[in-house]
Amino acid sequence: MKNLIRVQDLDGLKKAVQGTQSYWLFKHSSTCPVSAAAWNEYNEYCSLHPHQTFLFLVVQEDKELSQEIAEITQIKHESPQLMHFSNMQVDWHASHNKIKSKAMQEFIA
């Protein structure tokens, strides 16, 4: 999917969202079954909304970025974790089993 972009550092994140008013960011754990289920929900929503921007990072490999995001947003790091940004501010977030395609759709509606 062209609208699903991996980010690995803060510069890459800034470049990926340049000129974008809103976007989703998913913190994925490659070793967690709960994260795998949340990843599937995220991908389901992503596939249905090709005009939205979806970013992800893998916490085991992109730990520094994950920590920087926690510091910038003042939202405690969890994994899996999903955030929606609008005008560079988090306006919705969820973690673990609360990451559902339906919850994302309800937020956007």
QUIJO-V927440 format. One record per helix or strand of 3 or more residues. SS is the DSSP state (H for helix, E for strand). FROM is the first residue (numbers start at 1). LEN is the number of residues. If there is no record, write none. Layout:
SS_FROM_LEN ; SS_FROM_LEN
This chain:
E_4_3 ; H_10_8 ; E_22_7 ; H_33_16 ; E_54_5 ; H_63_11 ; E_81_6 ; E_89_7 ; H_96_3 ; H_101_8
